[in-house]
Amino acid sequence: MAAPVTASYPKTRRIRFWFGDPVPMRRHFADNDIALSHVLAGASAVFPPGEEFFVRSVRRYAGRITEPTLKKRVAGFIGQEVTHGLHHRELNEKLTEMGYRSKMVETIGRRSGKVEDLVDKYLPDMDRLKYVRLTMLAATAALEHYTAVLAERLLESGELQDMVTDDEVRNLLYWHAIEELEHKSVAFDVYRAVGGPEWLRRAVMAVIWTGTVPFATAGSWFSIVWSDPDGRRQPGRVLRETVGLVRGPLLNDGMIAKLAVYMKKGFHPDDLDTDALLEQWHAELFGAEGTLVDHLK
């Protein structure tokens, strides 16, 4: 098992993106693929409230973390997640202008967060609702593994990269992907540090693993039916594109196996070595001639 204390500190980058400027965004900004465009728009809509959920789940246990290295990694994790939410909100505003229902999803997520805040305010004793809170942390650890595997897939697959044809959306995904890999084990290490049980960790991932693809598919179809006249007029095309996504580079070439390995007893996210991939993409994005150097503030 990889030793979490050797992990580097996640770095919070001050960065900016210009969605639709100077080149206007196309309605179907992912290779003119209706299904993929709605999947990506749905993911972006979920990210801001999702990142806030992750931050709450980890921060809730911050007072119980005594190991100095992990405390610093938690601070870096929180900084990165907050920044991810900020820039996905900017993209969501643009997508809303284009007719997507991104802001509605954010609103639902914020309301859920307010319920959590009320529970924490009126039931501050961490031993009250112990397993509810541990389940939230376990879900965060599992979803961080899920997003890290997706991030690795994006950074490895030229075919997948070519499907995101809007340059600035692709830049956002590259930046988000490398930071997901930088902090992929932080929530997991917090869960271990506060005594989260192994059975709960694996059970929560089993639910997430089973439900994610059906949920994303149903969500994208709902978005198309509700907000996309072109998609409503071409159900056969949408079905073909959806099948192509399932059979394409996103979910194949070892993707499922890397997700499933989380279920092994004793697994740690750092068992999946992404150091070389991170080094390569740090240079490509933020090196002397990096493609995102001009995006840094």
VOGU-3710 file (C-alpha; in Angstrom, 3 decimals, decimal comma):
1> maapvtasyp> 0,000/0,000/0,000  1,253/3,497/-0,796  2,196/5,546/2,223  -0,043/8,620/2,354  2,405/10,667/4,408  4,718/10,887/1,409  2,083/12,536/-0,760  2,817/16,047/-1,986  0,706/19,050/-1,030  -2,036/19,987/-3,529
11> ktrrirfwfg> -1,369/23,430/-4,985  -4,146/25,996/-5,361  -3,616/27,867/-8,633  -5,068/31,297/-9,343  -6,294/30,896/-12,894  -8,850/32,350/-15,302  -10,795/31,074/-18,308  -12,582/32,869/-21,130  -15,567/30,798/-22,212  -16,936/31,895/-25,583
21> dpvpmrrhfa> -14,314/34,629/-25,954  -13,008/35,353/-28,518  -14,514/32,309/-30,292  -18,245/31,853/-29,532  -19,187/28,489/-28,038  -21,272/26,193/-30,195  -24,497/24,850/-28,697  -23,089/21,321/-28,964  -19,560/22,199/-27,971  -18,197/18,637/-27,785
31> dndialshvl> -17,508/17,617/-31,386  -21,105/18,572/-32,325  -22,173/15,526/-30,301  -25,506/16,206/-28,606  -25,227/13,442/-25,999  -21,624/14,189/-25,000  -22,292/17,934/-24,825  -25,151/17,340/-22,388  -23,104/14,855/-20,338  -20,304/17,421/-19,962
41> agasavfppg> -22,768/20,226/-19,235  -24,432/18,050/-16,605  -21,094/17,220/-15,008  -20,153/20,898/-14,900  -23,512/21,736/-13,313  -22,981/19,117/-10,606  -19,400/20,136/-9,816  -19,987/23,352/-7,786  -22,431/21,825/-5,268  -20,468/18,575/-5,404
51> eeffvrsvrr> -17,202/20,308/-4,559  -18,926/22,093/-1,677  -20,170/18,728/-0,395  -16,623/17,345/-0,564  -15,235/20,334/1,318  -17,875/20,076/4,055  -17,339/16,336/4,409  -13,579/16,730/4,893  -13,579/19,998/6,851  -16,035/18,495/9,334
61> yagriteptl> -13,203/16,228/10,549  -10,373/18,761/10,304  -10,222/19,172/14,072  -9,510/15,465/14,487  -6,514/15,465/12,144  -3,265/15,619/14,115  -0,682/14,546/11,517  0,929/17,784/10,187  1,412/16,593/6,600  -2,201/15,501/6,272
71> kkrvagfigq> -3,391/18,812/7,750  -1,487/20,680/5,022  -2,832/18,358/2,330  -6,377/18,975/3,591  -5,822/22,731/3,291  -4,588/22,283/-0,279  -7,507/19,994/-1,103  -10,019/22,553/0,137  -8,330/25,350/-1,807  -8,388/23,368/-5,037
81> evthglhhre> -11,997/22,237/-4,636  -13,244/25,753/-3,925  -11,451/27,013/-7,040  -12,919/24,205/-9,161  -16,408/25,202/-8,088  -15,722/28,853/-8,925  -14,651/28,189/-12,511  -17,308/25,591/-13,221  -19,860/28,184/-12,102  -18,428/30,528/-14,723
91> lnekltemgy> -18,854/27,825/-17,366  -22,350/27,079/-16,080  -23,345/30,711/-16,512  -22,265/30,522/-20,150  -24,059/27,209/-20,659  -27,213/28,678/-19,119  -27,052/31,527/-21,637  -26,902/28,857/-24,355  -30,050/27,118/-23,105  -28,727/24,429/-20,744
101> rskmvetigr> -30,358/24,011/-17,314  -27,084/24,245/-15,429  -28,086/26,849/-12,853  -31,131/24,831/-11,780  -28,901/21,896/-10,826  -26,670/24,228/-8,823  -29,688/25,601/-6,955  -30,793/22,116/-5,904  -27,271/21,366/-4,679  -27,091/24,565/-2,646
111> rsgkvedlvd> -30,349/23,710/-0,870  -28,949/20,324/0,095  -25,878/22,059/1,475  -28,019/24,331/3,641  -29,621/21,272/5,236  -26,163/19,902/6,074  -25,135/23,248/7,555  -28,217/23,292/9,794  -27,509/19,763/11,027  -23,895/20,697/11,817
121> kylpdmdrlk> -25,044/23,849/13,610  -27,652/22,224/15,843  -25,954/18,830/16,252  -22,268/19,784/16,498  -21,313/16,672/18,490  -19,557/14,485/15,906  -20,665/11,344/17,754  -24,269/12,244/16,982  -25,264/10,939/13,559  -21,807/9,362/13,476
131> yvrltmlaat> -22,426/7,011/10,590  -24,323/9,588/8,555  -21,283/11,853/8,693  -18,868/9,004/8,028  -20,986/7,980/5,038  -20,644/11,486/3,607  -16,874/11,285/4,041  -16,812/7,791/2,518  -18,820/9,092/-0,445  -16,326/11,917/-0,871
141> aalehytavl> -13,392/9,485/-0,844  -15,142/7,213/-3,360  -16,101/10,050/-5,698  -12,589/11,466/-5,511  -11,322/8,090/-6,722  -13,942/8,105/-9,472  -12,996/11,590/-10,675  -9,280/10,778/-10,447  -9,758/7,751/-12,707  -11,766/9,890/-15,149
151> aerllesgel> -9,032/12,530/-15,007  -6,353/9,954/-15,750  -8,428/8,662/-18,664  -8,790/12,153/-20,139  -5,085/12,930/-19,862  -4,085/9,597/-21,406  -6,557/9,427/-24,294  -5,927/11,570/-27,349  -9,189/10,272/-28,800  -11,124/11,513/-25,786
161> qdmvtddevr> -9,330/14,862/-25,829  -10,244/15,330/-29,496  -13,923/14,909/-28,641  -13,880/18,123/-26,562  -13,580/20,524/-29,474  -14,102/23,795/-27,592  -10,589/24,947/-26,689  -11,445/26,706/-23,436  -13,680/23,931/-22,132  -10,846/21,517/-22,900
171> nllywhaiee> -8,398/23,783/-21,034  -10,719/23,797/-18,022  -10,934/20,008/-18,062  -7,144/19,613/-18,341  -6,553/21,915/-15,371  -9,287/20,255/-13,332  -7,935/16,809/-14,221  -4,382/17,394/-13,009  -5,628/18,846/-9,731  -7,918/15,842/-9,229
181> lehksvafdv> -4,838/13,648/-9,505  -2,869/15,897/-7,150  -5,385/15,497/-4,319  -6,878/12,097/-5,177  -6,003/10,471/-1,833  -6,672/13,322/0,620  -10,293/12,504/1,502  -9,386/8,811/1,638  -6,566/9,497/4,102  -8,870/11,635/6,258
191> yravggpewl> -11,394/8,785/6,295  -8,698/6,374/7,432  -7,306/8,824/9,987  -10,656/9,272/11,745  -11,311/5,529/11,896  -13,772/5,110/9,054  -14,614/1,400/8,753  -13,500/-0,580/5,722  -16,925/-2,147/5,191  -18,577/1,273/4,900
201> rravmaviwt> -15,930/2,558/2,483  -16,508/-0,380/0,157  -20,301/-0,376/0,514  -20,568/3,300/-0,386  -18,403/2,806/-3,463  -20,560/-0,149/-4,532  -23,618/2,116/-4,577  -21,795/4,895/-6,430  -20,223/2,512/-8,931  -23,607/0,945/-9,701
211> gtvpfatags> -25,501/4,200/-10,046  -23,192/6,702/-11,730  -23,513/5,715/-15,398  -27,321/5,215/-15,295  -27,690/8,506/-13,399  -25,503/10,425/-15,864  -27,309/8,886/-18,838  -30,761/9,653/-17,466  -29,688/13,171/-16,530  -28,345/13,919/-19,998
221> wfsivwsdpd> -31,497/12,583/-21,675  -33,671/14,649/-19,339  -31,601/17,714/-20,197  -31,968/17,039/-23,923  -35,739/16,523/-23,736  -36,222/19,605/-21,582  -33,860/22,089/-23,184  -32,617/20,969/-26,621  -34,961/21,205/-29,642  -32,325/19,658/-31,935
231> grrqpgrvlr> -32,035/16,656/-29,647  -35,798/16,232/-29,348  -36,096/16,169/-33,127  -33,363/13,518/-33,504  -33,933/10,779/-30,893  -32,227/8,180/-33,077  -29,093/10,287/-33,297  -29,066/10,855/-29,532  -29,419/7,121/-28,917  -26,541/6,327/-31,282
241> etvglvrgpl> -24,352/8,959/-29,646  -25,169/7,598/-26,182  -24,253/4,064/-27,223  -21,053/5,469/-28,723  -20,175/7,076/-25,381  -20,649/3,826/-23,496  -18,587/1,890/-26,028  -16,049/4,644/-26,655  -12,808/5,750/-24,991  -14,419/7,200/-21,870
251> lndgmiakla> -15,419/3,885/-20,267  -13,049/1,421/-21,908  -9,317/0,581/-22,009  -9,108/-0,426/-18,353  -11,352/2,317/-16,978  -13,794/-0,057/-15,290  -10,974/-2,119/-13,762  -9,390/0,992/-12,228  -12,716/1,931/-10,690  -13,318/-1,593/-9,408
261> vymkkgfhpd> -9,945/-1,866/-7,685  -11,288/0,537/-5,039  -13,371/-2,376/-3,755  -10,292/-4,410/-2,800  -9,604/-4,712/0,894  -6,630/-2,563/1,856  -6,725/-0,473/-1,328  -5,222/3,026/-1,332  -5,661/5,542/-4,203  -1,904/6,000/-4,496
271> dldtdalleq> -1,663/2,330/-5,479  -2,550/3,648/-8,952  0,652/5,458/-9,898  -0,054/8,651/-11,844  3,164/10,514/-10,990  4,655/10,290/-14,491  1,385/11,429/-16,065  1,215/14,385/-13,686  4,810/15,363/-14,414  4,113/15,262/-18,157
281> whaelfgaeg> 0,998/17,422/-17,898  2,504/19,886/-15,439  5,111/20,603/-18,113  2,553/20,750/-20,927  0,227/23,122/-19,093  2,423/25,139/-16,742  6,000/24,700/-17,978  7,991/27,471/-19,658  6,009/27,004/-22,879  2,896/25,636/-21,182
291> tlvdhlk> -0,458/26,106/-22,869  -2,094/27,516/-19,715  0,699/29,800/-18,520  -1,192/32,785/-19,922  -4,255/31,712/-17,904  -2,484/32,026/-14,556  -3,096/35,185/-12,563
//
